[in-house]
């Protein structure tokens, strides 16, 4: 189920948007849905390019710092054919 999450596709590019009270939970949600998209692509004879898989987080100032939980430093996903792949953390596109 894609609650608090959305997928946008254009030709050979895509973006998953996820929202949550913390950056960590939003990252987990986006990664879970990325895995679903990845599996669908593979089942349909398509591939992802791990070198173009990037994560960007956005936060706003909040008086309760526990809701933001800082920056994400490392994110990995397990590709059934290529093994573990690191997701590049970016600050601009």
C-alpha positions in Angstrom: 0.0 0.0 0.0 1.4 3.4 -1.0 0.1 5.4 2.0 2.2 8.7 2.5 4.2 7.7 -0.6 3.9 8.4 -4.3 5.6 7.2 -7.5 6.2 9.5 -10.5 7.5 8.2 -13.7 8.6 9.9 -16.9 10.2 7.9 -19.9 13.2 6.3 -18.2 13.3 8.2 -15.0 11.3 7.9 -11.8 11.0 9.4 -8.3 9.5 8.0 -5.1 8.2 10.6 -2.6 7.6 9.6 1.0 6.6 11.6 4.0 6.8 10.8 7.7 7.4 12.5 11.1 11.1 11.5 10.9 13.6 11.4 8.1 14.6 7.8 9.0 11.0 6.6 8.7 10.5 8.4 5.4 13.7 6.8 4.1 12.5 3.4 5.1 9.2 3.9 3.4 10.8 5.1 0.2 13.3 2.2 0.2 10.5 -0.3 0.8 8.6 1.0 -2.2 11.7 1.3 -4.3 12.2 -2.5 -3.7 8.6 -3.0 -5.0 9.3 -1.0 -8.1 12.6 -2.8 -8.6 10.9 -6.2 -8.4 8.2 -5.1 -10.8 10.8 -3.9 -13.3 12.8 -7.1 -13.1 9.7 -9.2 -13.5 9.0 -7.2 -16.7 12.5 -7.6 -18.2 13.7 -4.1 -17.2 16.6 -3.0 -15.0 17.5 -0.1 -12.7 20.8 1.7 -12.9 22.3 1.6 -9.4 24.6 4.5 -10.2 21.5 6.7 -10.7 19.7 5.6 -7.5 19.8 8.6 -5.2 18.2 9.7 -1.9 17.4 13.3 -1.0 15.7 14.3 2.2 13.9 17.5 3.0 13.0 18.8 6.5 11.7 21.9 7.9 12.6 23.5 11.1 10.6 22.0 14.0 10.7 22.8 17.7 10.7 19.1 18.5 14.1 17.9 17.1 13.1 14.3 17.9 10.7 14.4 15.0 13.4 15.2 12.5 16.2 12.8 13.7 19.0 14.3 11.7 20.6 13.3 8.5 20.6 9.9 6.8 24.2 8.7 6.3 24.0 5.3 4.6 21.3 3.5 2.7 21.6 0.0 1.1 19.2 -2.2 -0.8 19.6 -5.8 -1.8 19.5 -6.4 -5.6 18.7 -10.1 -6.3 21.1 -10.1 -9.3 23.8 -7.6 -8.3 23.8 -8.1 -4.5 23.9 -5.2 -2.0 23.9 -1.7 -3.6 24.5 1.6 -1.9 22.0 4.4 -2.5 23.8 7.7 -3.1 22.8 10.5 -0.6 22.5 13.8 -2.4 21.8 17.4 -1.4 20.9 18.7 -4.8 19.7 17.5 -8.1 
